[in-house]
Amino acid sequence: MNHTNHKSKTSIYEIETVSNTGKSISLEQFRGKYLLIVNLASNCGFTGQYAELEELYQQNREKLVVLGFPANDFGGQEPGSDEAIASFCQVNFGVSFPLFKKDSVKGAGMQTVYQLLTDPSKNGWNTEAPSWNFCKYLVSPTGELLSFHTAAVSPVSPKITNQLV
């Protein structure tokens, strides 16, 4: 789903979140780049997308940052600690894009980034929360939510890459 004509009410750059090493991270530091925000899991049928996410990140580093948010919300497919998740991602897929603290991406305990991404009063149009692991939200370099993609859409699909102008 793509929408480019609705203004966000809340800036994603106002959000502070926590890296997988426990460090506080302001999303302000990513202003000026596309953000592909993805909820991750190590034991999912879509886990192979880690390699595609890293490929997309490496090929577009000058204009895109992939932000990975591990979550254990779907089928218990991310049971590990933040340290185990980071090791798994590095060893198996060479992941170098930013990973954040494992947290919920749906329901009452939904973390702040996903509260913005799924609330149209904050993001301008989108109501879709992740329906499974590896759902993707593309944010413009000015902070507008451009599109939502289900897990079935590859990170290197033209549905995503064609928006990186």
C-alpha positions in Angstrom: 0.0 0.0 0.0 1.5 3.4 -1.0 0.4 6.8 0.0 2.4 9.9 -0.7 -0.1 12.7 -0.3 -0.9 12.5 3.5 1.2 14.5 5.9 2.4 12.9 9.1 1.1 14.5 12.2 4.0 13.3 14.4 7.6 13.3 13.3 9.4 10.0 13.3 12.5 12.0 14.1 11.2 12.9 17.5 11.3 9.2 18.6 14.1 7.9 20.8 14.4 4.1 20.9 17.0 1.6 22.3 19.6 -0.2 20.3 20.2 -4.0 20.8 23.2 -3.0 22.9 21.0 -0.9 25.3 22.1 2.5 23.9 19.5 5.2 23.5 19.1 6.1 19.8 17.4 9.2 18.4 15.9 8.6 15.0 16.8 12.2 14.2 20.2 11.0 13.2 18.6 9.3 10.1 16.9 12.4 8.8 17.6 12.9 5.1 17.7 9.1 4.3 14.9 6.7 3.4 14.2 4.4 6.3 13.1 0.8 5.8 11.7 -0.3 9.1 11.3 -4.0 9.5 10.1 -6.3 12.4 12.5 -9.3 12.5 12.6 -12.8 13.8 15.4 -15.4 13.6 13.2 -18.6 13.4 10.7 -17.5 10.7 10.1 -18.8 7.2 11.0 -15.3 6.0 14.3 -15.2 7.9 16.2 -15.5 4.7 15.1 -11.9 4.0 17.9 -10.8 6.4 20.3 -11.4 3.4 18.1 -9.3 1.1 17.8 -6.5 3.7 21.6 -6.4 4.0 21.9 -6.4 0.2 19.5 -3.5 -0.1 21.3 -1.6 2.7 24.7 -2.1 1.1 23.6 -1.1 -2.3 21.8 2.1 -1.1 23.7 3.2 1.9 24.1 6.7 0.7 20.3 7.2 0.7 18.8 4.4 2.8 19.0 2.9 6.3 17.4 -0.4 7.2 16.2 -0.3 10.8 15.6 -3.8 12.3 13.2 -4.3 15.2 13.3 -7.9 16.5 10.0 -9.0 18.0 8.7 -12.2 19.4 5.0 -11.4 18.6 4.4 -14.0 15.9 4.6 -17.7 16.6 7.3 -17.3 19.3 9.8 -17.1 16.4 12.3 -14.7 18.2 12.9 -16.2 21.6 16.5 -15.2 21.9 18.1 -12.4 23.9 19.3 -9.2 22.1 22.9 -10.5 22.2 21.8 -13.9 20.7 19.8 -12.1 18.0 22.8 -9.8 17.1 25.1 -12.8 16.9 22.7 -14.8 14.7 22.2 -11.8 12.3 26.0 -11.2 12.0 27.1 -14.8 11.7 24.4 -16.0 9.4 23.7 -12.9 7.2 26.5 -10.4 7.8 24.0 -7.9 9.0 25.5 -4.4 9.5 22.3 -2.3 9.5 21.1 -1.0 12.9 19.3 -3.5 15.2 17.1 -2.4 18.0 16.1 -3.9 21.4 13.7 -6.8 21.1 10.2 -5.4 21.8 6.6 -5.7 20.8 5.4 -4.4 17.4 1.7 -5.1 18.0 -1.0 -4.8 20.7 -1.1 -2.9 24.0 2.7 -3.1 24.6 3.6 -1.9 21.1 6.8 0.1 21.1 6.9 3.8 20.1 8.1 3.5 16.5 5.3 1.1 15.7 2.8 3.2 17.5 3.6 6.0 15.0 3.7 3.6 12.0 0.3 2.2 12.7 -1.7 5.2 13.9 -3.1 7.4 11.1 -3.5 10.3 13.5 0.3 10.2 13.8 1.5 9.0 10.4 -1.1 10.5 8.2 -2.8 7.4 6.6 -1.7 4.0 7.7 -3.6 1.7 10.1 -1.8 -1.6 9.3 0.2 -3.1 12.0 2.6 -6.0 11.2 0.6 -9.1 10.4 3.7 -11.4 10.7 7.5 -11.1 10.9 9.3 -9.1 8.2 6.6 -6.5 7.4 8.2 -3.4 6.0 7.5 0.3 6.3 9.2 2.7 4.0 9.7 6.3 5.2 10.9 9.2 3.0 14.0 11.2 3.7 11.7 14.0 5.1 9.9 11.6 7.5 6.7 10.8 5.6 5.4 7.2 5.7 5.4 6.2 2.0 4.3 2.6 2.0 3.6 -0.6 4.0 4.6 -4.0 2.7 3.7 -7.4 4.0 6.3 -10.1 4.8 5.7 -11.7 1.4 7.2 -8.6 -0.4 11.0 -9.0 -0.8 13.1 -6.1 0.5 14.7 -5.9 -3.0 11.3 -6.0 -4.8 10.7 -3.1 -7.3 7.6 -2.3 -5.1 10.2 -1.0 -2.6 13.3 -0.2 -4.7 11.3 1.9 -7.3 10.4 4.3 -4.5 14.1 5.1 -3.7 14.5 8.0 -6.1 
